[in-house]
Amino acid sequence: MSAKKGAGGVPVQLLLEAEQHKVTVEMKNSEIYRGLLISSEETMNVSLTDVILTARDGRVSKLHAVYLRGSNIRFIVLPDVLRDAPLFNKVRKMKKTMEEKVGTGFGGGGSKRKRAV
């Protein structure tokens, strides 16, 4: 039930790339879920299987499957293997293009108008 591969912004596309990998999800209520990412949606809702849940008080539970609402997710830790994802090459190119157009943003590249005295 995952969304199309071209939909959404960079975070959503990266989440789609992470499907079928182990991820860690921390919720706003401080619960931590670690499991296999089965599917994700543009709203960042995620389905995990073979889950280990660490509750706020430190208790650990094993769950077969969970569905987590995106609006309750604080952050998601993705596997290191995604560093080489083609999506990042696209982002790097976009960043380089923006830096060439705008400059570094640390002064010296702004408007060169003369001020009236």
Backbone as CSV, one residue per row, in Angstrom:
resi,resn,N_x,N_y,N_z,CA_x,CA_y,CA_z,C_x,C_y,C_z
1,MET,0.822,-1.184,0.000,0.000,0.000,0.000,0.868,1.251,0.000
2,SER,2.065,1.141,-0.503,2.937,2.305,-0.531,2.578,3.214,-1.690
3,ALA,2.943,4.481,-1.551,2.636,5.480,-2.564,3.574,5.311,-3.748
4,LYS,3.311,6.077,-4.802,4.154,6.038,-5.989,5.555,6.502,-5.652
5,LYS,6.543,6.001,-6.388,7.943,6.320,-6.107,8.286,7.773,-6.387
6,GLY,7.560,8.496,-7.230,7.902,9.876,-7.545,7.150,10.887,-6.704
7,ALA,6.274,10.431,-5.838,5.406,11.331,-5.091,6.094,11.862,-3.844
8,GLY,5.660,13.057,-3.428,6.131,13.613,-2.160,7.490,14.267,-2.265
9,GLY,7.916,14.844,-1.151,9.213,15.497,-1.082,10.320,14.506,-0.800
10,VAL,11.504,15.022,-0.567,12.674,14.184,-0.338,12.506,13.271,0.873
11,PRO,12.009,13.748,2.033,11.862,12.820,3.169,10.927,11.641,2.863
12,VAL,9.836,11.911,2.159,8.887,10.841,1.835,9.513,9.876,0.837
13,GLN,10.224,10.401,-0.158,10.884,9.534,-1.134,11.935,8.659,-0.456
14,LEU,12.656,9.225,0.487,13.662,8.461,1.210,13.012,7.361,2.051
15,LEU,11.886,7.667,2.636,11.148,6.663,3.406,10.687,5.522,2.494
16,LEU,10.260,5.853,1.296,9.859,4.822,0.335,11.055,3.944,-0.054
17,GLU,12.232,4.553,-0.166,13.456,3.800,-0.474,13.803,2.828,0.657
18,ALA,13.404,3.162,1.877,13.758,2.347,3.043,12.870,1.118,3.204
19,GLU,11.848,0.984,2.380,10.977,-0.186,2.506,11.789,-1.462,2.328
20,GLN,11.445,-2.485,3.097,12.125,-3.784,3.151,13.467,-3.717,3.881
21,HIS,13.693,-2.652,4.662,14.881,-2.527,5.493,14.453,-2.380,6.955
22,LYS,15.381,-2.689,7.871,15.130,-2.487,9.298,15.230,-1.002,9.623
23,VAL,14.252,-0.484,10.347,14.249,0.919,10.759,13.902,1.008,12.238
24,THR,14.217,2.151,12.820,13.837,2.448,14.197,12.966,3.693,14.161
25,VAL,11.813,3.636,14.815,10.872,4.748,14.830,10.651,5.181,16.274
26,GLU,10.920,6.455,16.556,10.611,6.989,17.885,9.346,7.818,17.769
27,MET,8.410,7.532,18.653,7.134,8.228,18.657,7.205,9.450,19.573
28,LYS,6.225,10.338,19.435,6.178,11.539,20.269,5.988,11.210,21.746
29,ASN,5.410,10.041,22.035,5.236,9.629,23.431,6.451,8.865,23.967
30,SER,7.567,8.900,23.224,8.861,8.313,23.586,8.924,6.794,23.487
31,GLU,7.930,6.142,22.912,8.031,4.715,22.631,8.933,4.533,21.419
32,ILE,9.700,3.442,21.400,10.606,3.172,20.300,10.246,1.829,19.680
33,TYR,10.022,1.834,18.365,9.686,0.636,17.603,10.834,0.334,16.650
34,ARG,11.305,-0.911,16.634,12.331,-1.319,15.683,11.829,-2.546,14.954
35,GLY,11.803,-2.473,13.621,11.321,-3.597,12.843,11.533,-3.396,11.361
36,LEU,11.025,-4.342,10.578,11.143,-4.315,9.129,10.051,-3.411,8.555
37,LEU,10.468,-2.398,7.801,9.516,-1.464,7.189,8.872,-2.146,5.988
38,ILE,7.593,-2.428,6.101,6.863,-3.110,5.042,6.291,-2.114,4.045
39,SER,5.684,-1.043,4.553,5.121,-0.038,3.643,5.103,1.315,4.341
40,SER,5.034,2.355,3.496,4.943,3.719,4.005,4.038,4.506,3.077
41,GLU,3.556,5.616,3.575,2.629,6.447,2.808,3.133,7.879,2.783
42,GLU,2.549,8.698,1.929,2.940,10.102,1.829,2.723,10.852,3.141
43,THR,1.801,10.386,3.956,1.537,10.994,5.260,2.523,10.513,6.317
44,MET,3.481,9.691,5.897,4.516,9.090,6.742,3.955,8.053,7.707
45,ASN,2.729,7.579,7.461,2.237,6.405,8.180,3.104,5.234,7.746
46,VAL,3.474,4.355,8.676,4.340,3.227,8.339,3.806,1.929,8.922
47,SER,4.084,0.830,8.224,3.768,-0.512,8.701,5.076,-1.243,8.932
48,LEU,5.221,-1.818,10.127,6.415,-2.575,10.488,6.011,-3.992,10.878
49,THR,6.893,-4.953,10.599,6.684,-6.321,11.079,7.902,-6.741,11.898
50,ASP,7.745,-7.843,12.645,8.804,-8.361,13.527,9.369,-7.235,14.387
51,VAL,8.488,-6.642,15.166,8.784,-5.404,15.891,9.218,-5.684,17.327
52,ILE,10.220,-4.907,17.760,10.601,-4.864,19.169,10.209,-3.478,19.670
53,LEU,9.323,-3.440,20.646,8.832,-2.193,21.220,9.523,-1.958,22.557
54,THR,10.132,-0.777,22.680,10.689,-0.366,23.973,9.795,0.742,24.502
55,ALA,9.115,0.468,25.600,8.182,1.429,26.187,8.948,2.535,26.905
56,ARG,8.231,3.560,27.292,8.843,4.697,27.990,9.553,4.282,29.268
57,ASP,9.010,3.284,29.940,9.604,2.842,31.213,10.704,1.794,31.016
58,GLY,11.046,1.476,29.770,12.136,0.552,29.487,11.717,-0.886,29.232
59,ARG,10.432,-1.201,29.440,9.958,-2.560,29.167,10.069,-2.857,27.675
60,VAL,10.464,-4.091,27.351,10.634,-4.496,25.958,9.583,-5.553,25.629
61,SER,8.929,-5.384,24.478,7.913,-6.333,24.020,8.173,-6.683,22.567
62,LYS,7.774,-7.887,22.178,7.852,-8.290,20.769,6.443,-8.284,20.195
63,LEU,6.308,-7.683,19.024,5.021,-7.617,18.340,5.180,-8.149,16.928
64,HIS,4.141,-8.787,16.423,4.211,-9.320,15.055,4.179,-8.196,14.033
65,ALA,3.242,-7.251,14.180,3.103,-6.157,13.210,2.487,-4.943,13.893
66,VAL,2.877,-3.756,13.412,2.284,-2.510,13.906,2.070,-1.563,12.734
67,TYR,1.112,-0.662,12.902,0.847,0.410,11.951,0.958,1.702,12.743
68,LEU,1.889,2.569,12.376,2.153,3.788,13.131,1.706,5.010,12.338
69,ARG,0.971,5.870,13.001,0.460,7.086,12.367,1.590,8.118,12.235
70,GLY,1.749,8.666,11.045,2.827,9.594,10.751,2.840,10.832,11.620
71,SER,1.675,11.351,11.982,1.621,12.573,12.789,2.090,12.351,14.228
72,ASN,2.203,11.082,14.644,2.683,10.776,15.997,4.156,10.383,16.028
73,ILE,4.813,10.391,14.861,6.216,9.997,14.773,7.107,11.204,15.033
74,ARG,8.084,11.046,15.931,9.065,12.108,16.191,10.168,12.035,15.144
75,PHE,10.770,10.858,14.964,11.777,10.683,13.925,11.925,9.208,13.580
76,ILE,12.570,8.955,12.433,12.814,7.598,11.957,14.302,7.470,11.669
77,VAL,14.916,6.423,12.203,16.322,6.134,11.917,16.355,5.119,10.782
78,LEU,16.986,5.510,9.674,17.064,4.659,8.497,18.409,3.938,8.462
79,PRO,18.497,2.834,7.730,19.762,2.098,7.669,20.833,2.869,6.882
80,ASP,22.103,2.627,7.230,23.227,3.295,6.581,23.321,2.994,5.092
81,VAL,22.806,1.863,4.673,22.898,1.477,3.264,22.211,2.508,2.354
82,LEU,21.301,3.291,2.891,20.587,4.282,2.082,21.425,5.520,1.787
83,ARG,22.606,5.631,2.384,23.482,6.763,2.068,23.853,6.781,0.594
84,ASP,23.877,5.601,-0.021,24.251,5.491,-1.426,23.031,5.473,-2.339
85,ALA,21.868,5.800,-1.817,20.644,5.798,-2.617,20.737,6.845,-3.724
86,PRO,20.217,6.545,-4.903,20.244,7.494,-6.023,19.581,8.827,-5.682
87,LEU,18.658,8.802,-4.763,17.965,10.019,-4.360,18.941,11.060,-3.826
88,PHE,19.961,10.629,-3.088,20.926,11.572,-2.534,21.781,12.217,-3.615
89,ASN,22.069,11.494,-4.687,22.812,12.097,-5.799,22.017,13.257,-6.386
90,LYS,20.718,13.069,-6.508,19.837,14.125,-7.022,19.853,15.333,-6.082
91,VAL,19.798,15.081,-4.775,19.799,16.157,-3.784,21.135,16.901,-3.811
92,ARG,22.232,16.162,-3.926,23.556,16.800,-3.986,23.667,17.716,-5.201
93,LYS,23.152,17.260,-6.343,23.179,18.085,-7.559,22.344,19.344,-7.374
94,MET,21.170,19.199,-6.768,20.306,20.353,-6.525,21.006,21.345,-5.601
95,LYS,21.663,20.843,-4.553,22.352,21.708,-3.601,23.490,22.460,-4.291
96,LYS,24.259,21.759,-5.111,25.370,22.382,-5.818,24.865,23.471,-6.758
97,THR,23.778,23.204,-7.458,23.185,24.185,-8.370,22.725,25.414,-7.604
98,MET,22.090,25.208,-6.466,21.612,26.330,-5.653,22.780,27.162,-5.134
99,GLU,23.851,26.502,-4.696,25.015,27.230,-4.201,25.666,28.049,-5.304
100,GLU,25.690,27.514,-6.516,26.275,28.252,-7.633,25.435,29.474,-7.984
101,LYS,24.122,29.349,-7.890,23.224,30.467,-8.207,23.270,31.547,-7.139
102,VAL,23.235,31.137,-5.881,23.090,32.068,-4.772,24.432,32.446,-4.157
103,GLY,25.405,31.606,-4.231,26.657,31.828,-3.517,26.580,31.121,-2.188
104,THR,27.510,31.408,-1.316,27.537,30.706,-0.041,26.578,31.286,0.979
105,GLY,26.139,32.529,0.764,25.206,33.118,1.709,25.875,33.785,2.881
106,PHE,27.198,33.951,2.833,27.919,34.561,3.945,28.408,35.968,3.600
107,GLY,27.637,36.690,2.836,27.983,38.075,2.511,28.853,38.176,1.282
108,GLY,28.961,39.390,0.790,29.805,39.639,-0.357,29.137,39.371,-1.680
109,GLY,28.043,38.682,-1.707,27.404,38.343,-2.968,26.066,39.016,-3.152
110,GLY,25.743,39.932,-2.296,24.437,40.563,-2.357,24.350,41.630,-3.432
111,SER,23.358,42.428,-3.334,23.128,43.491,-4.299,24.265,44.496,-4.256
112,LYS,24.666,44.965,-5.427,25.777,45.910,-5.526,25.291,47.325,-5.790
113,ARG,24.056,47.622,-5.401,23.509,48.974,-5.615,24.253,49.976,-4.770
114,LYS,24.361,51.158,-5.315,24.952,52.245,-4.527,23.840,52.907,-3.735
115,ARG,24.147,53.205,-2.490,23.146,53.863,-1.664,23.232,55.363,-1.843
116,ALA,22.082,55.995,-1.803,22.047,57.460,-1.864,22.532,58.009,-0.525
117,VAL,23.372,59.019,-0.601,23.939,59.594,0.622,23.197,60.820,1.037
